[in-house]
Structure formats: C-alpha cells, structure tokens
Amino acid sequence: MDPKQPLPLEGVRILAVEQMQAMPFGTQLLARMGADVVKVEHPTRGESGRSSLPAIEDRDGSQAGATFLRNNLAKRSLGIDLKNPKGAELLRRLVPKYDVVTENFKPGTMERLGIGYEALAKLHPGLVYVSVSGFGSLRETPYGSWPAYAVVAEAMGGFYSFRPEPGRRPNIGVAGAIGDIGTGLFAMIGLLAALRGRDRTGRGQKVDVAMLDAMISIMDMVAFGPSIGIDDQSIAAWPGILQSFSAKDGLFVLQVGREHQFERLCDVIGRRDWLEDPRFATREGWSANLEGVIRPALESWAADKTKLEVSRIFAEAGVVAGPSYEGEDLFEDPHVRAHEMIIEVPTPTSPTGAVRVHGNPIKFSGSPEGPTTKWPLVGEHTREILRADLGLGDDELATLRREGVVT
C-alpha cells in the first residue's frame, strides 16, 4: 500500500441532497474512497437524521442523532433552504461544478423544487443523478405515494416471511436497517456504473433504485424457492444443522449440511458412535434429532470453552462455525482490529469519550484507507463551498444568511 497513491475516487464530486440512512450510508462509503461529498441540508435544523433518537450533544451544543452520527463521516455540510427560490437557484448554479447529484426524498419532491433530474440535466448533460425511494420513480408503481422506511421494504421484500417459526411473530428490524443499507449499496453501484458510462459517451443519466426492489434482490430465496418446489422455508424444513448453540460466554452458530461435515463434527466432540447410529444416517435425521440428542451433547462439550474457542476448533476441523458477537466482542476481535472495521471518533460528549462507527469494508492493494474526518455541523462548510464554487463574496454571503437562504 502506497500512502501517497491517490484514493480511487479522488476528483469525483457529489452533491448529496440526502436524509436519514439509505443515501447517506452510500455516499459516506464513496467519501471514504476519496469522493468530495457535499451534504446539502436545511440551514438551521439540518437533515432529518440529525433529530433521530438516541442522540448525543454535538460540539456546538446541538443534538446529533444516532442515524446521523453513523452515516456522515468525511463529508462537508452546505446549509441551503431549497424551498426558498434563491436556495434552489444556488443549487442549480452549483450543479455544473459536480459530477453527481444524489437524493432520497419522496418521488416528486425534487421536481416541485425545480431541481429534479430533467431540470438539472439541461444545465449539465453529463450529470449522473441518483435517486433512492421506497418504490422508485422511473417506472409505474401503485405504492408511489406511500412513506417508506426500511421496515416496509424489508417486509414487502419477504424478509419477515423467510425462516418462519411456528407460533412466533418475526422480530422486526432484526438486522438493523438492511433495507436502507442494502438499497444504498445498490445505488452506489448504479452511480459508479453511470459514471463509467459517462466516461465513454459524455452523457449522464438518472439512476433509480427502489428500496423494495433492493430487498427483493437480497431476499431472492423467497420468490425463488417455490419455483423449484420449496414451499416450506423454515429452518425445520432444512435438512441439516443450522442453529445457534451455547458456549461458556455466549452463543455460536453452526451450519452442517454435508455428510463429511457431520463426520468432522462427530470427531471434534468425541461422538463417532453417531456415524453408526441409524438415527443420523441422513441429513433429515440430523434435523429430527437436533434438540433431543445433538444439542445436549454439543453444548455439554462447549460448556467450558468460549464461543470464539469453539468456533476456532470447528473451523480448523473444516466445520462451518462462528461466534455470535455483541458490541464489545467486535471491538476486541483481532480481525476487526486488523481490518480497521471499528473506528473511534473522539467525542467528549459521548459516554465513552468516542463514538464507534464502522470502517470501510472495501480494501485496496495500492490505495490507503480513506478519510475518517468527523461528521460536519449544519452548514459548517457553506462559506468555503460557495466562495470556491460560485465565487460569492462576503457581502453576498451575508445577505443570503440574513434572508435565511443559507447558514
């Protein structure tokens, strides 16, 4: 790795008219790879993620919500009131200076403000315009007027119908905001593809990602299973072992779906007699005897071992296993440390003195880790951006501030 080598996206400029998590998660990822991400938000209250709960006090005394804290490192904040015609005009003037505009508002919002794709593409034909919404804006949908959070897209995409348990409702939001994060990732793939296309043609285009579409892609087994005769997608119907088990300090997960894996499991826990037992002659037999025989024996063997020790023993024997981690486990894990996947952002108002956020999961052989600068205050960079990009002087900026157009 060469610390002097440019980051892969240096030179790419993004105007991010964004809120909450789906788009901010994606643009933060690009900022960490060198893109200049300018976050456009309301000049006084900022974007809606700032008011999410729980929250901590920021360095200017304002409240910074958890959703905002996790998704806005390495960005600059431009405080503009886009509902003010002068604010919308400022954005239009800025657009030719940028490669990309991103937005994740309800379809039609940007158009009503005069800053939708069609209007901006006339000013900048090479513009890549990326839109994320619950149900998309380029094709027809009966749900276009619905408000959509991650939980709605997850439910409609089949997330909560997969692996049902009799007599038990699914845990809602069990995977955090996968509806947001998954959608944000698809949006960034589309963004980068459109930029590559512009390199060849000189023309930009609109990239449209619906949260529901993203969840259908991620939860592909829900639609795929019945098409090949799988009508029961519960764990109980899966022939094999796919479960969590108890160790000395918590849970580990184990997946055994092949005969050679079951033989190695038997070797590890000292139960080779099971290999001659007709109850375990088939994968269906492993499932049928999981709770009555396999679990007691396995958890008795693991009772004096940590979940990481158990997983390491199984992994070295070729059995698929892993510890089920909680927050502190992640922070202390040697892989996580080596891969810089938990970053501490010094924050005196945090209970621990720092906010922990995820690192960049994309590693490069030549490029160094990207910037991890702290999230911005509302409008923290308005002055420097408008001076550099539009050449506005102090008098013009002061007038815009007095009128509430910028902060």
C-alpha positions in Angstrom: 0.0 0.0 0.0 1.3 3.4 -1.0 0.2 6.2 1.3 1.0 8.7 -1.5 -1.2 7.0 -4.0 -4.5 8.9 -4.7 -7.7 7.4 -3.4 -9.7 5.7 -6.1 -12.5 8.3 -6.3 -10.4 11.5 -5.8 -11.7 14.1 -8.2 -15.3 12.9 -8.2 -17.7 15.5 -6.7 -21.1 14.7 -5.3 -23.9 17.0 -4.2 -25.8 14.8 -1.7 -29.3 16.1 -1.1 -29.9 13.3 1.4 -31.5 12.3 4.7 -31.6 9.5 7.2 -29.7 6.4 6.2 -30.1 4.9 2.7 -28.3 7.5 0.7 -26.0 8.9 3.5 -24.7 5.4 4.1 -23.8 5.0 0.4 -22.2 8.5 0.0 -20.2 8.1 3.1 -18.7 4.9 1.6 -17.7 6.9 -1.5 -16.3 9.7 0.6 -14.1 7.2 2.3 -12.8 6.3 -1.1 -11.9 9.9 -1.9 -15.0 11.5 -3.4 -15.8 15.0 -2.3 -19.3 14.7 -0.8 -21.1 17.9 -0.1 -24.1 17.3 2.0 -27.0 19.7 1.2 -29.3 20.2 4.2 -31.7 22.6 5.8 -29.7 25.7 7.0 -30.9 25.5 10.6 -32.3 22.1 11.5 -30.2 20.1 9.1 -31.3 16.8 7.6 -33.9 14.6 9.5 -31.3 12.1 10.6 -29.8 14.7 13.0 -33.1 14.6 15.1 -33.2 10.8 15.3 -33.0 9.1 18.7 -31.0 8.2 20.7 -28.8 11.3 20.4 -25.8 13.0 21.9 -24.8 16.6 22.3 -22.5 17.8 19.4 -19.6 20.2 19.8 -21.8 23.3 19.2 -24.5 22.2 21.7 -26.9 20.8 19.1 -28.3 17.3 19.3 -26.8 14.8 16.9 -28.9 11.6 16.4 -27.5 8.1 16.1 -28.6 7.8 12.5 -26.7 10.9 11.5 -23.6 10.0 13.5 -23.1 6.7 11.8 -23.5 7.9 8.2 -21.8 11.2 7.7 -18.1 11.0 8.2 -15.7 12.6 5.7 -18.4 14.9 4.3 -18.9 18.7 4.1 -22.2 20.4 5.0 -23.8 23.0 2.8 -26.7 24.7 4.6 -29.3 25.8 1.9 -33.1 26.2 2.2 -34.1 24.5 -1.0 -37.8 25.6 -0.5 -36.6 29.2 -0.9 -36.4 30.0 -4.7 -33.0 31.6 -4.0 -31.8 28.4 -2.4 -32.9 26.3 -5.3 -31.2 28.7 -7.7 -28.0 28.3 -5.7 -28.1 24.6 -6.1 -28.8 24.9 -9.9 -25.7 27.1 -10.2 -23.6 24.6 -8.3 -24.7 21.5 -10.3 -22.3 22.1 -13.3 -19.4 22.0 -10.9 -20.3 18.5 -9.8 -20.3 15.0 -11.3 -23.2 13.6 -9.3 -26.4 14.7 -7.5 -27.9 12.2 -5.1 -31.3 12.4 -3.4 -33.6 10.1 -1.4 -36.7 12.1 -0.9 -40.3 11.1 -1.7 -40.7 11.0 -5.5 -41.8 14.4 -6.9 -40.2 16.4 -4.1 -37.1 17.5 -6.1 -39.3 18.2 -9.2 -41.5 20.5 -7.2 -38.5 22.4 -6.1 -37.3 22.8 -9.6 -34.2 20.6 -9.1 -35.3 17.3 -10.5 -33.3 15.3 -13.0 -34.8 16.8 -16.1 -34.2 20.3 -15.0 -30.7 19.7 -13.8 -29.7 17.6 -16.9 -30.4 20.7 -19.1 -27.8 22.6 -17.1 -25.3 19.7 -17.0 -25.8 17.0 -19.7 -23.1 14.9 -18.1 -24.8 14.8 -14.7 -25.3 11.5 -13.0 -28.4 11.8 -10.9 -29.1 9.1 -8.3 -32.5 8.7 -6.7 -33.5 6.3 -3.9 -37.1 6.0 -2.7 -39.4 3.3 -1.3 -40.8 2.3 -4.7 -38.9 4.1 -7.3 -39.7 6.9 -9.8 -38.8 5.7 -13.3 -41.5 3.0 -13.6 -45.1 2.8 -12.6 -46.0 1.6 -9.1 -49.2 1.6 -7.1 -47.3 2.5 -4.0 -45.6 5.7 -5.1 -47.4 7.8 -2.5 -46.5 5.6 0.4 -44.0 6.7 3.0 -41.3 4.0 3.2 -38.8 3.2 5.9 -36.6 0.2 5.8 -39.0 -1.9 7.7 -41.7 -1.5 5.0 -39.3 -2.6 2.2 -38.0 -5.5 4.3 -41.5 -6.7 5.0 -42.7 -6.4 1.3 -39.4 -8.0 0.1 -40.1 -11.1 2.1 -37.5 -10.6 4.8 -40.0 -11.4 7.6 -41.6 -14.4 6.0 -38.3 -16.2 5.5 -37.4 -18.8 8.1 -40.7 -18.7 10.0 -41.1 -20.2 13.4 -44.5 -21.7 14.4 -46.4 -19.7 16.9 -43.9 -16.8 16.9 -44.1 -13.5 15.1 -40.9 -12.4 13.4 -38.6 -9.9 15.0 -39.0 -6.6 13.2 -35.8 -4.7 12.4 -33.7 -7.7 13.5 -30.9 -6.8 11.0 -30.9 -3.1 11.8 -31.6 -1.0 8.7 -30.7 -3.6 6.0 -33.5 -2.0 3.9 -31.6 1.3 3.9 -28.1 -0.1 3.8 -28.8 -2.7 1.0 -30.5 0.0 -1.0 -27.7 2.4 -0.5 -25.2 -0.1 -1.8 -27.2 -0.8 -5.0 -27.5 2.9 -5.5 -23.7 3.3 -5.3 -23.2 0.5 -7.8 -25.5 2.3 -10.1 -23.8 5.6 -9.6 -20.3 4.2 -10.4 -21.7 2.3 -13.4 -23.3 5.5 -14.7 -20.0 7.4 -14.2 -18.2 4.8 -16.2 -20.8 5.1 -18.9 -20.3 8.8 -19.0 -16.6 8.3 -19.4 -17.4 6.6 -22.8 -20.3 8.7 -24.0 -20.0 12.1 -22.3 -23.7 11.8 -21.3 -25.1 11.3 -17.8 -28.3 9.7 -16.8 -30.7 9.1 -13.9 -30.1 6.1 -11.7 -33.2 5.0 -9.8 -33.3 2.4 -7.0 -36.4 1.4 -5.2 -35.9 0.0 -1.7 -38.5 -2.7 -2.4 -36.6 -3.8 -5.5 -33.3 -3.9 -3.5 -34.9 -6.1 -0.8 -36.4 -8.5 -3.4 -32.9 -8.9 -4.8 -31.3 -9.5 -1.4 -34.1 -11.9 -0.2 -34.1 -13.8 -3.5 -34.9 -17.2 -1.9 -38.4 -16.0 -1.0 -39.6 -15.9 -4.7 -37.1 -18.5 -5.9 -37.8 -21.3 -3.5 -41.4 -22.1 -4.6 -40.3 -22.1 -8.3 -38.2 -25.2 -7.6 -40.7 -26.9 -5.3 -39.7 -25.4 -1.9 -42.9 -24.5 -0.1 -41.6 -24.6 3.5 -38.7 -22.2 4.0 -38.4 -22.7 7.8 -35.3 -23.9 9.5 -37.1 -27.0 10.5 -37.6 -28.0 6.8 -33.9 -27.5 6.0 -32.2 -30.9 6.1 -29.1 -30.4 8.2 -28.0 -28.4 11.2 -28.3 -24.6 11.1 -28.7 -23.3 14.6 -27.1 -21.3 17.4 -25.7 -23.1 20.4 -24.4 -22.1 23.9 -20.8 -21.9 24.9 -19.2 -20.6 28.1 -19.6 -16.9 27.3 -22.5 -16.8 24.8 -23.7 -18.2 21.5 -22.0 -19.6 18.4 -23.6 -20.6 15.2 -23.1 -23.9 13.4 -24.0 -25.0 9.8 -23.6 -28.6 8.9 -25.2 -29.6 5.6 -22.9 -32.2 4.2 -22.0 -35.8 5.3 -18.3 -35.1 5.6 -19.0 -32.1 7.8 -21.2 -34.2 10.1 -18.4 -36.7 10.3 -15.9 -34.0 11.3 -18.4 -32.6 13.9 -18.6 -36.1 15.4 -14.8 -36.3 15.5 -14.5 -32.9 17.2 -16.9 -33.5 20.1 -16.0 -37.2 20.5 -19.2 -38.8 19.2 -18.0 -41.1 16.4 -20.6 -43.6 17.5 -23.2 -41.4 15.8 -21.7 -42.4 12.5 -23.0 -45.9 13.0 -26.3 -44.8 14.5 -29.3 -45.2 12.0 -30.9 -42.0 13.5 -28.1 -40.0 11.9 -27.9 -41.8 8.6 -29.5 -38.9 6.7 -29.5 -35.1 6.9 -33.2 -35.3 7.8 -32.2 -37.4 10.7 -29.8 -34.8 12.0 -32.6 -32.3 11.9 -35.0 -34.6 13.6 -32.6 -35.4 16.5 -31.2 -31.9 16.9 -32.9 -30.9 20.1 -33.1 -34.3 21.8 -29.6 -35.6 21.1 -27.3 -33.3 19.2 -27.8 -30.0 21.1 -27.3 -31.5 24.6 -24.1 -33.3 23.6 -22.7 -30.3 21.7 -23.5 -27.8 24.4 -22.0 -30.1 27.1 -18.8 -30.3 25.1 -18.7 -26.5 24.6 -19.6 -25.6 28.2 -16.0 -24.9 29.3 -15.0 -23.1 26.1 -15.6 -19.6 24.8 -17.7 -19.1 21.7 -14.5 -18.0 19.8 -12.6 -21.0 21.0 -15.4 -23.3 19.9 -15.6 -21.7 16.5 -11.8 -21.9 16.0 -11.8 -25.6 16.9 -14.6 -26.3 14.4 -13.1 -24.1 11.7 -9.7 -25.9 11.9 -11.6 -29.2 11.5 -13.4 -27.9 8.4 -16.8 -27.4 10.1 -18.6 -24.1 9.5 -19.0 -22.2 12.7 -18.6 -18.7 14.1 -19.2 -16.7 17.3 -22.3 -14.6 17.7 -20.8 -11.2 18.6 -22.1 -8.3 20.6 -20.7 -4.8 20.7 -17.6 -5.3 22.9 -16.8 -8.6 21.2 -16.5 -6.8 17.9 -14.3 -4.1 19.4 -11.9 -6.6 20.8 -11.7 -9.1 17.9 -8.3 -9.3 16.3 -9.7 -9.5 12.7 -11.8 -6.4 13.3 -8.8 -4.5 14.7 -6.5 -5.6 11.8 -9.1 -4.6 9.2 -9.9 -1.3 10.9 -13.6 -2.1 10.9 -14.5 -0.2 14.1 -13.3 3.4 14.1 -13.4 5.6 17.2 -14.3 9.2 16.5 -13.3 11.3 19.6 -16.4 12.9 21.0 -16.1 14.4 24.5 -19.9 14.4 24.9 -20.2 10.6 24.3 -20.4 8.4 27.5 -17.2 6.7 26.4 -15.4 9.7 25.0 -15.7 8.5 21.5 -18.3 7.3 19.0 -17.7 4.0 17.4 -18.6 3.7 13.7 -17.9 1.0 11.1 -14.8 1.3 8.9 -14.6 0.8 5.2 -15.1 -2.8 4.2 -13.5 -2.2 0.8 -9.8 -2.7 0.9 -7.3 -1.8 -1.9 -3.8 -3.2 -2.5 -2.4 0.2 -3.5 -4.7 2.9 -2.1 -4.5 3.8 1.7 -7.6 3.9 3.9 -9.7 7.0 3.1 -10.5 9.9 5.3 -12.4 9.5 8.6 -12.9 13.1 9.4 -15.8 13.8 11.9 -19.3 14.4 10.8 -20.0 18.1 10.0 -22.1 20.6 11.8 -25.1 22.0 9.9 -23.7 24.4 7.3 -20.2 24.1 8.6 -18.7 24.4 5.1 -21.3 26.7 3.4 -18.9 29.7 3.2 -16.0 27.8 1.8 -18.1 25.9 -0.8 -20.0 28.9 -2.1 -16.8 31.0 -2.3 -14.8 28.3 -4.1 -17.5 27.0 -6.4 -19.6 30.2 -7.2 -17.1 32.9 -6.3 -19.6 34.5 -3.8 -18.1 37.4 -1.8 -18.7 38.3 1.9 -21.4 40.7 1.1 -23.4 38.3 -0.9 -23.0 35.5 1.7 -24.0 37.9 4.5 -27.2 38.9 2.5 -28.1 35.2 1.9 -27.6 34.5 5.6 -29.8 37.4 6.7 -32.5 36.2 4.4 -32.4 32.6 5.8 -31.3 31.1 2.5 -28.0 29.7 3.8 -26.3 29.2 7.1 
